[in-house]
Amino acid sequence: MFTLNCKGKLLTIEEPVVMGIINSTPDSFYQGSRKQSVDEVLFTAEKMIGEGVTILDVGGQSTRPGSAQVSEDEELKRVIPSIEMLARTFPGQIISVDSFYSTVAKHAIEAGASIINDVSGGGIDRNMFQTIADLQVPYVLMHIRGKPATMQSNPFYENVVTEVFDQLNFQVDQLRKLGVHDIIIDPGFGFGKTIAHNFRLLNDLLFFRKLGLPLMAGLSRKATVYKTLDCLPEEALNGTTVIHTIALMQGADILRAHDVKEAMEAIKMVTAYKKEKEQPGLL
């Protein structure tokens, strides 16, 4: 069990939960996730809440491989109105902002968000760690090698599991020295890793339990799924459910997903299976 203090609201994770993806962008890799108006964001959020989402994750920047970096000002224009409207419309709903800019993080928290989800692990904006310490909100620490524009240019590891673990462990230590305690670990599937690297990380996801922190898996409709199945992201829902199930069996606490209903169903099935597995058997 893990607890996170989300600006005074205590989030207790006893069973896995879903973080629903809301992209206020025109160019995210999965077309179905692109929500450019506040009305679209609200409609999607209402649907996700009805399907059992725990966290709404609002982002204003595509971080697909090869994507161009959007400025702070442009990202603020994309995410702040959506976060403000979500906070007003769904008071009490936990909202995270998907950003690697400390300025965007600060304004998003003021607008109603209570979690920062940073795909760069503090590597793009060197002020991010101190900002998180000042804001005292939960922080998703994700591993990435390089930047989104270059991260898939022949990524190489001697041992992807231990190298990702060591980097995250070092960063957790940095954050704790600054007084940050509510940290979520994301090994960064697809961020500076090959498909083989991603499957190795997935196979050894339980190893990251050594950090003693909740684990998030961001695998929804990604290239690891659609390239393995030789299909488009729009056709990768079934594959996503399969890989979500594997992630849950390997210890994931949070699924970051485009499709909340299906992710929740995977959680319910795996939870029921694990409960029965814990019961004494006949043999």
Contacts in CASP RR format, 6 or more apart in sequence:
PFRMAT RR
TARGET T0000
AUTHOR 0000-0000-0000
METHOD contacts of the structure
MODEL  1
MFTLNCKGKLLTIEEPVVMGIINSTPDSFYQGSRKQSVDEVLFTAEKMIG
EGVTILDVGGQSTRPGSAQVSEDEELKRVIPSIEMLARTFPGQIISVDSF
YSTVAKHAIEAGASIINDVSGGGIDRNMFQTIADLQVPYVLMHIRGKPAT
MQSNPFYENVVTEVFDQLNFQVDQLRKLGVHDIIIDPGFGFGKTIAHNFR
LLNDLLFFRKLGLPLMAGLSRKATVYKTLDCLPEEALNGTTVIHTIALMQ
GADILRAHDVKEAMEAIKMVTAYKKEKEQPGLL
1 12 0 8 1.000
1 13 0 8 1.000
1 14 0 8 1.000
2 12 0 8 1.000
2 13 0 8 1.000
2 213 0 8 1.000
2 214 0 8 1.000
2 253 0 8 1.000
3 10 0 8 1.000
3 11 0 8 1.000
3 12 0 8 1.000
3 13 0 8 1.000
4 10 0 8 1.000
4 11 0 8 1.000
4 13 0 8 1.000
4 115 0 8 1.000
4 138 0 8 1.000
4 182 0 8 1.000
4 184 0 8 1.000
4 214 0 8 1.000
5 11 0 8 1.000
5 136 0 8 1.000
5 137 0 8 1.000
5 138 0 8 1.000
5 182 0 8 1.000
6 94 0 8 1.000
6 114 0 8 1.000
6 115 0 8 1.000
6 137 0 8 1.000
6 138 0 8 1.000
7 109 0 8 1.000
7 112 0 8 1.000
7 114 0 8 1.000
7 137 0 8 1.000
9 92 0 8 1.000
9 94 0 8 1.000
9 114 0 8 1.000
11 54 0 8 1.000
11 55 0 8 1.000
11 94 0 8 1.000
11 138 0 8 1.000
13 214 0 8 1.000
13 253 0 8 1.000
13 254 0 8 1.000
15 267 0 8 1.000
15 271 0 8 1.000
16 248 0 8 1.000
16 252 0 8 1.000
16 253 0 8 1.000
16 254 0 8 1.000
16 255 0 8 1.000
16 267 0 8 1.000
16 270 0 8 1.000
16 271 0 8 1.000
17 54 0 8 1.000
17 55 0 8 1.000
17 253 0 8 1.000
17 254 0 8 1.000
17 255 0 8 1.000
17 267 0 8 1.000
18 52 0 8 1.000
18 53 0 8 1.000
18 54 0 8 1.000
18 55 0 8 1.000
18 254 0 8 1.000
18 255 0 8 1.000
18 256 0 8 1.000
18 257 0 8 1.000
18 260 0 8 1.000
18 263 0 8 1.000
18 264 0 8 1.000
18 267 0 8 1.000
19 53 0 8 1.000
19 54 0 8 1.000
19 55 0 8 1.000
19 56 0 8 1.000
19 57 0 8 1.000
19 96 0 8 1.000
19 117 0 8 1.000
19 216 0 8 1.000
19 254 0 8 1.000
19 255 0 8 1.000
19 256 0 8 1.000
19 257 0 8 1.000
20 48 0 8 1.000
20 53 0 8 1.000
20 55 0 8 1.000
20 56 0 8 1.000
20 57 0 8 1.000
20 256 0 8 1.000
20 257 0 8 1.000
20 258 0 8 1.000
20 260 0 8 1.000
21 33 0 8 1.000
21 57 0 8 1.000
21 220 0 8 1.000
21 256 0 8 1.000
21 257 0 8 1.000
21 258 0 8 1.000
22 33 0 8 1.000
22 35 0 8 1.000
22 41 0 8 1.000
22 44 0 8 1.000
22 45 0 8 1.000
22 48 0 8 1.000
22 56 0 8 1.000
22 57 0 8 1.000
22 58 0 8 1.000
22 59 0 8 1.000
22 82 0 8 1.000
23 33 0 8 1.000
23 34 0 8 1.000
23 35 0 8 1.000
23 59 0 8 1.000
23 60 0 8 1.000
23 62 0 8 1.000
24 35 0 8 1.000
24 36 0 8 1.000
24 41 0 8 1.000
24 58 0 8 1.000
24 59 0 8 1.000
24 60 0 8 1.000
24 78 0 8 1.000
24 79 0 8 1.000
24 82 0 8 1.000
25 34 0 8 1.000
25 36 0 8 1.000
25 59 0 8 1.000
25 60 0 8 1.000
25 61 0 8 1.000
25 62 0 8 1.000
25 78 0 8 1.000
26 34 0 8 1.000
26 36 0 8 1.000
27 34 0 8 1.000
27 62 0 8 1.000
27 64 0 8 1.000
27 67 0 8 1.000
28 34 0 8 1.000
28 62 0 8 1.000
28 64 0 8 1.000
29 62 0 8 1.000
29 64 0 8 1.000
29 221 0 8 1.000
29 222 0 8 1.000
29 233 0 8 1.000
30 220 0 8 1.000
30 221 0 8 1.000
30 233 0 8 1.000
30 234 0 8 1.000
30 258 0 8 1.000
31 233 0 8 1.000
31 234 0 8 1.000
32 234 0 8 1.000
32 258 0 8 1.000
33 258 0 8 1.000
35 41 0 8 1.000
35 44 0 8 1.000
35 82 0 8 1.000
38 81 0 8 1.000
38 82 0 8 1.000
38 85 0 8 1.000
41 58 0 8 1.000
41 82 0 8 1.000
41 85 0 8 1.000
41 86 0 8 1.000
42 85 0 8 1.000
42 86 0 8 1.000
42 89 0 8 1.000
45 56 0 8 1.000
45 86 0 8 1.000
45 89 0 8 1.000
45 90 0 8 1.000
45 93 0 8 1.000
46 90 0 8 1.000
47 260 0 8 1.000
48 56 0 8 1.000
48 260 0 8 1.000
49 56 0 8 1.000
49 90 0 8 1.000
49 93 0 8 1.000
51 260 0 8 1.000
51 261 0 8 1.000
51 264 0 8 1.000
52 260 0 8 1.000
52 264 0 8 1.000
53 260 0 8 1.000
53 264 0 8 1.000
54 94 0 8 1.000
54 254 0 8 1.000
55 94 0 8 1.000
55 95 0 8 1.000
55 96 0 8 1.000
55 115 0 8 1.000
55 254 0 8 1.000
56 86 0 8 1.000
56 93 0 8 1.000
56 94 0 8 1.000
56 95 0 8 1.000
56 96 0 8 1.000
57 95 0 8 1.000
57 96 0 8 1.000
57 97 0 8 1.000
57 98 0 8 1.000
57 117 0 8 1.000
57 256 0 8 1.000
58 79 0 8 1.000
58 82 0 8 1.000
58 83 0 8 1.000
58 86 0 8 1.000
58 95 0 8 1.000
58 96 0 8 1.000
58 97 0 8 1.000
58 98 0 8 1.000
58 108 0 8 1.000
58 113 0 8 1.000
59 75 0 8 1.000
59 78 0 8 1.000
59 79 0 8 1.000
59 97 0 8 1.000
59 98 0 8 1.000
59 99 0 8 1.000
60 70 0 8 1.000
60 75 0 8 1.000
60 78 0 8 1.000
60 79 0 8 1.000
60 98 0 8 1.000
60 99 0 8 1.000
61 67 0 8 1.000
61 69 0 8 1.000
61 70 0 8 1.000
61 75 0 8 1.000
61 78 0 8 1.000
61 98 0 8 1.000
61 99 0 8 1.000
61 100 0 8 1.000
62 70 0 8 1.000
62 148 0 8 1.000
63 119 0 8 1.000
63 148 0 8 1.000
63 191 0 8 1.000
64 148 0 8 1.000
65 148 0 8 1.000
65 151 0 8 1.000
65 152 0 8 1.000
65 190 0 8 1.000
65 223 0 8 1.000
66 148 0 8 1.000
66 149 0 8 1.000
66 150 0 8 1.000
66 151 0 8 1.000
66 152 0 8 1.000
67 148 0 8 1.000
67 149 0 8 1.000
68 149 0 8 1.000
69 147 0 8 1.000
69 148 0 8 1.000
69 149 0 8 1.000
70 78 0 8 1.000
72 101 0 8 1.000
72 103 0 8 1.000
72 104 0 8 1.000
75 99 0 8 1.000
75 101 0 8 1.000
75 104 0 8 1.000
76 103 0 8 1.000
76 104 0 8 1.000
76 107 0 8 1.000
79 97 0 8 1.000
79 99 0 8 1.000
79 104 0 8 1.000
79 108 0 8 1.000
80 107 0 8 1.000
80 108 0 8 1.000
80 111 0 8 1.000
83 95 0 8 1.000
83 97 0 8 1.000
83 108 0 8 1.000
83 111 0 8 1.000
83 112 0 8 1.000
83 113 0 8 1.000
84 111 0 8 1.000
84 112 0 8 1.000
86 93 0 8 1.000
86 95 0 8 1.000
86 112 0 8 1.000
87 93 0 8 1.000
87 95 0 8 1.000
87 111 0 8 1.000
87 112 0 8 1.000
87 113 0 8 1.000
94 114 0 8 1.000
94 115 0 8 1.000
95 112 0 8 1.000
95 113 0 8 1.000
95 114 0 8 1.000
95 115 0 8 1.000
96 113 0 8 1.000
96 114 0 8 1.000
96 115 0 8 1.000
96 116 0 8 1.000
96 117 0 8 1.000
96 140 0 8 1.000
97 104 0 8 1.000
97 105 0 8 1.000
97 108 0 8 1.000
97 109 0 8 1.000
97 113 0 8 1.000
97 115 0 8 1.000
97 116 0 8 1.000
97 117 0 8 1.000
98 117 0 8 1.000
98 119 0 8 1.000
99 105 0 8 1.000
99 108 0 8 1.000
99 116 0 8 1.000
99 117 0 8 1.000
99 118 0 8 1.000
100 118 0 8 1.000
100 119 0 8 1.000
100 120 0 8 1.000
100 121 0 8 1.000
100 122 0 8 1.000
100 123 0 8 1.000
100 124 0 8 1.000
100 125 0 8 1.000
100 128 0 8 1.000
101 124 0 8 1.000
101 125 0 8 1.000
101 128 0 8 1.000
102 125 0 8 1.000
102 127 0 8 1.000
102 128 0 8 1.000
102 130 0 8 1.000
102 131 0 8 1.000
105 116 0 8 1.000
105 118 0 8 1.000
105 128 0 8 1.000
105 131 0 8 1.000
105 132 0 8 1.000
105 135 0 8 1.000
106 131 0 8 1.000
106 135 0 8 1.000
108 116 0 8 1.000
109 116 0 8 1.000
109 135 0 8 1.000
109 137 0 8 1.000
113 137 0 8 1.000
114 137 0 8 1.000
114 138 0 8 1.000
115 137 0 8 1.000
115 138 0 8 1.000
115 139 0 8 1.000
115 140 0 8 1.000
115 184 0 8 1.000
116 128 0 8 1.000
116 132 0 8 1.000
116 135 0 8 1.000
116 137 0 8 1.000
116 138 0 8 1.000
116 139 0 8 1.000
116 140 0 8 1.000
117 140 0 8 1.000
117 142 0 8 1.000
118 128 0 8 1.000
118 139 0 8 1.000
118 140 0 8 1.000
118 141 0 8 1.000
118 142 0 8 1.000
119 142 0 8 1.000
119 144 0 8 1.000
119 148 0 8 1.000
119 188 0 8 1.000
119 191 0 8 1.000
120 128 0 8 1.000
120 142 0 8 1.000
120 144 0 8 1.000
120 147 0 8 1.000
121 128 0 8 1.000
121 141 0 8 1.000
121 142 0 8 1.000
121 143 0 8 1.000
121 144 0 8 1.000
121 171 0 8 1.000
122 128 0 8 1.000
122 129 0 8 1.000
122 171 0 8 1.000
123 144 0 8 1.000
124 147 0 8 1.000
129 174 0 8 1.000
129 175 0 8 1.000
129 178 0 8 1.000
129 180 0 8 1.000
130 178 0 8 1.000
132 139 0 8 1.000
132 175 0 8 1.000
132 178 0 8 1.000
132 180 0 8 1.000
133 175 0 8 1.000
133 178 0 8 1.000
133 179 0 8 1.000
133 180 0 8 1.000
136 180 0 8 1.000
137 182 0 8 1.000
138 182 0 8 1.000
138 183 0 8 1.000
138 184 0 8 1.000
139 175 0 8 1.000
139 180 0 8 1.000
139 182 0 8 1.000
139 183 0 8 1.000
139 184 0 8 1.000
140 183 0 8 1.000
140 184 0 8 1.000
140 186 0 8 1.000
140 216 0 8 1.000
141 168 0 8 1.000
141 171 0 8 1.000
141 172 0 8 1.000
141 175 0 8 1.000
141 183 0 8 1.000
141 184 0 8 1.000
141 185 0 8 1.000
141 186 0 8 1.000
142 186 0 8 1.000
142 187 0 8 1.000
142 188 0 8 1.000
142 191 0 8 1.000
143 164 0 8 1.000
143 167 0 8 1.000
143 168 0 8 1.000
143 186 0 8 1.000
143 187 0 8 1.000
143 188 0 8 1.000
143 191 0 8 1.000
144 151 0 8 1.000
144 188 0 8 1.000
144 191 0 8 1.000
144 192 0 8 1.000
145 151 0 8 1.000
145 155 0 8 1.000
145 191 0 8 1.000
145 192 0 8 1.000
145 193 0 8 1.000
146 192 0 8 1.000
148 191 0 8 1.000
151 190 0 8 1.000
151 191 0 8 1.000
151 192 0 8 1.000
152 190 0 8 1.000
152 192 0 8 1.000
155 192 0 8 1.000
155 193 0 8 1.000
155 194 0 8 1.000
155 197 0 8 1.000
157 163 0 8 1.000
157 164 0 8 1.000
157 193 0 8 1.000
157 197 0 8 1.000
160 193 0 8 1.000
160 197 0 8 1.000
160 200 0 8 1.000
160 201 0 8 1.000
161 200 0 8 1.000
161 201 0 8 1.000
161 204 0 8 1.000
161 207 0 8 1.000
164 187 0 8 1.000
164 188 0 8 1.000
164 201 0 8 1.000
165 207 0 8 1.000
165 208 0 8 1.000
165 210 0 8 1.000
165 211 0 8 1.000
168 185 0 8 1.000
168 187 0 8 1.000
168 208 0 8 1.000
168 211 0 8 1.000
169 211 0 8 1.000
172 183 0 8 1.000
172 185 0 8 1.000
172 211 0 8 1.000
172 213 0 8 1.000
175 183 0 8 1.000
183 213 0 8 1.000
184 213 0 8 1.000
184 214 0 8 1.000
184 215 0 8 1.000
184 216 0 8 1.000
184 254 0 8 1.000
185 208 0 8 1.000
185 211 0 8 1.000
185 213 0 8 1.000
185 214 0 8 1.000
185 215 0 8 1.000
185 216 0 8 1.000
186 215 0 8 1.000
186 216 0 8 1.000
186 217 0 8 1.000
186 218 0 8 1.000
186 256 0 8 1.000
187 201 0 8 1.000
187 205 0 8 1.000
187 208 0 8 1.000
187 215 0 8 1.000
187 217 0 8 1.000
188 201 0 8 1.000
188 218 0 8 1.000
189 198 0 8 1.000
189 201 0 8 1.000
189 202 0 8 1.000
189 217 0 8 1.000
189 218 0 8 1.000
189 219 0 8 1.000
189 222 0 8 1.000
189 224 0 8 1.000
190 197 0 8 1.000
190 198 0 8 1.000
190 222 0 8 1.000
190 223 0 8 1.000
190 224 0 8 1.000
193 201 0 8 1.000
195 223 0 8 1.000
195 224 0 8 1.000
195 227 0 8 1.000
195 228 0 8 1.000
198 219 0 8 1.000
198 222 0 8 1.000
198 224 0 8 1.000
199 224 0 8 1.000
202 217 0 8 1.000
202 219 0 8 1.000
202 243 0 8 1.000
202 246 0 8 1.000
202 247 0 8 1.000
202 250 0 8 1.000
203 250 0 8 1.000
204 250 0 8 1.000
205 215 0 8 1.000
205 217 0 8 1.000
205 247 0 8 1.000
205 250 0 8 1.000
205 251 0 8 1.000
205 252 0 8 1.000
206 250 0 8 1.000
206 251 0 8 1.000
208 215 0 8 1.000
209 215 0 8 1.000
209 251 0 8 1.000
214 253 0 8 1.000
214 254 0 8 1.000
215 251 0 8 1.000
215 252 0 8 1.000
215 253 0 8 1.000
215 254 0 8 1.000
216 252 0 8 1.000
216 253 0 8 1.000
216 254 0 8 1.000
216 255 0 8 1.000
216 256 0 8 1.000
217 244 0 8 1.000
217 247 0 8 1.000
217 252 0 8 1.000
217 254 0 8 1.000
217 255 0 8 1.000
217 256 0 8 1.000
218 255 0 8 1.000
218 256 0 8 1.000
218 257 0 8 1.000
219 225 0 8 1.000
219 240 0 8 1.000
219 243 0 8 1.000
219 244 0 8 1.000
219 247 0 8 1.000
219 255 0 8 1.000
219 256 0 8 1.000
220 240 0 8 1.000
220 244 0 8 1.000
220 255 0 8 1.000
220 256 0 8 1.000
220 257 0 8 1.000
220 258 0 8 1.000
220 259 0 8 1.000
220 263 0 8 1.000
221 233 0 8 1.000
221 234 0 8 1.000
221 236 0 8 1.000
221 237 0 8 1.000
221 240 0 8 1.000
221 258 0 8 1.000
222 233 0 8 1.000
224 243 0 8 1.000
225 236 0 8 1.000
225 239 0 8 1.000
225 240 0 8 1.000
225 243 0 8 1.000
226 232 0 8 1.000
226 233 0 8 1.000
226 235 0 8 1.000
226 236 0 8 1.000
229 235 0 8 1.000
229 236 0 8 1.000
229 239 0 8 1.000
237 259 0 8 1.000
237 262 0 8 1.000
240 257 0 8 1.000
240 258 0 8 1.000
240 259 0 8 1.000
240 262 0 8 1.000
241 262 0 8 1.000
241 263 0 8 1.000
241 265 0 8 1.000
241 266 0 8 1.000
244 252 0 8 1.000
244 255 0 8 1.000
244 257 0 8 1.000
244 262 0 8 1.000
244 263 0 8 1.000
244 266 0 8 1.000
245 266 0 8 1.000
245 269 0 8 1.000
245 270 0 8 1.000
247 255 0 8 1.000
248 255 0 8 1.000
248 266 0 8 1.000
248 267 0 8 1.000
248 270 0 8 1.000
249 270 0 8 1.000
255 263 0 8 1.000
255 266 0 8 1.000
255 267 0 8 1.000
257 263 0 8 1.000
END
